[in-house]
Amino acid sequence: MRKMIFLIAVSCIFNIAALAQQVVTGRVTDDNGVGIEGITVTEKGTKNGTTTDKNGYYTIRVGSSSSILVFTGIGFTEKEA
């Protein structure tokens, strides 16, 4: 019985933490509107990150709606948004 209560409590904690996260999607493009592949998108101050796909699209789960995203890529200036 104690194990069952512990597992339910742990499950509730993980579900609450998952609800606090936000999913951000976007697209990185050049000056001509063409998507850029391989740009790294990270949540500032964390190791949480992803890269853009071949059309420049990305999806990242961040800790809050006020999180700052950092965009980096070889040959490009780092940008924050």
N, C-alpha and C positions, 0 to 999 in steps of 0.2 A: 504493500500500500504506500509506503514512504517513497519508493522508487517512482511509482505512478504520479504522485503529487509533485515530486521533483521534476519529472519529465514534462508535466503540464506547465509548471512554472517557467521552466527554461524555454519551452515552446512559446509561451506568451511573451516573454522578454524578446525573443528573436522576432516575433511578429510585430511588436511595437517598434523595434529598431528599424525594421523594413518599412513600416509605414512612415517613418520620419524622413526617409530618403526621397529625393526628387529625381525624376528621369528627365534629362536634357537631351534634345536632339538638335542637330543643325547641319550646316554645310559650309565647308571652307572653299572659297573660290578665288581665282585670280582677278585681275582688273577687267578681263573680258567675260567674266561670269562662268569660266570653265572650272569644274571641280578639281581640287588638288588632292591626289592620293598620298598617303603616308605621313600626314601631319599628325604629330602627337598632341593629344588633348588631355590635360591633367587637371585635377581639382587642386588648386593652390594649397600648399601646406600638407598634402597627403601623398601617398603613393598610388592613389586611385587614378587610373588613366585608360585611354583607348587610342586608337589611330583611325584616321579617315579611310574610307573604302576607295575603290577605284574612281568613284564619282564625287568624292569629297565629303560624303555624308558620315556622320558619327552619332553615336548614342552613348551617353555616360550617366551613371547613377551617382548623384552627389548627395552630400549630407544635409544640405538645406537650400532653400531658394535664394539665399544670399551668398552662396559659394561663388568663388571666382575661378574661372577657367583660364588656363594658360595654354597657348598654342605655340608649338615649336616645330621647326623642320629645317633640314639642311638647306642652306642657301636663303633662308627667310629670317626676317627679324622677329624675335619673340614678341607675342602680343598677349595682353590680358583682357578678359571681357567678363 
